[in-house]
Amino acid sequence: MISIHADPAALAEAAAIRLLTKLTTVQAARGEATVVLTGGTLGIATLAAVAASGKQDSVDWRRVNFWWGDERFVPKDSPDRNEQQARQALLEQLDVDPVRVHPAGAADEFADVDAAAQAYAEELRQAAQAENTPVSPYLPGQVPRFDVLLLGMGPDAHIASLFPEMAGIRETGRSVVAVRDSPKPPPERVSLTLDAINSAAEIWLVVGGNDKAGAVGLALAGASPVQVPAAGARAQRKTLWLLDEAAAAEVPGSLLDGGSNDRDEEH
Ligand SMILES: O=C(O)[C@H](O)[C@@H](O)[C@H](O)[C@H](O)COP(=O)(O)O
């Protein structure tokens, strides 16, 4: 499904409203909800839009579980941390349950990025065991239920910290990988694998800007995930592309004609 919005601000706002609605709906059904956050400009703008929406109270934030799709392996208080940016943009304004907030390890907490990746995988496994619901066909017992997994995408079609042709995008059978040579700084990161990402009930790719249009077009045209990681995003139930007009410029026309898409009213 594709949803197109006028510009990055409208896109972030639309993603925020969808997220609030989804979390409210999921909580009504199963008492809690789990969201996997992402870094990047639009990933954080979406969280800021939730904070600015005035509609936060529709969600019981003490019963939301937060994970991260990737994290930079830098000191805990570094402004480069996706966790720090998410806390500043939204989490600090909410009454969250700290036990339910699961950031990946930082460079001043673990000896190296491998140790941080292993620890995150173990934390995910423990959460999966506690839920006792085998939700992932790829990683049974290794990841908990992810109701919504947010992703940004780079101009090279990377998602999380899975980059074209590199080891991470090829990894199978594991939930988390350590990245040492990220083409996008900083170089060291912890990332969910594609198997973990695709365990999510819903994946939402929030992508804006004309520098992403080519990668969006390739991903939606069904390119190989090793060359075009975003092409590998396939949720268990729904994969949603939330785009602004600029990033949608090369979406294959046949995909836009389908009835399941929507576009900002003014377009
Ligand atoms: O840690 C990160 O950098 C992000 O998780 C990364 O995957 C990001 O979402 C994309 O690079 C898009 O970032 P922009 O929206 O800033 O281009």
The ligand as a Gaussian input file, in Angstrom:
#p B3LYP/6-31G(d) Opt

LIG

0 1
 O       20.241000       5.219000      12.039000
 C       19.876000       5.676000      10.955000
 O       20.525000       6.488000      10.299000
 C       18.527000       5.310000      10.415000
 O       17.949000       4.284000      11.035000
 C       18.567000       5.156000       8.927000
 O       18.139000       3.892000       8.466000
 C       17.675000       6.237000       8.381000
 O       16.308000       5.922000       8.677000
 C       17.835000       6.415000       6.900000
 O       19.212000       6.635000       6.652000
 C       17.020000       7.616000       6.409000
 O       17.510000       8.759000       7.035000
 P       17.038000      10.209000       6.492000
 O       15.533000      10.217000       6.603000
 O       17.703000      11.189000       7.436000
 O       17.512000      10.313000       5.085000

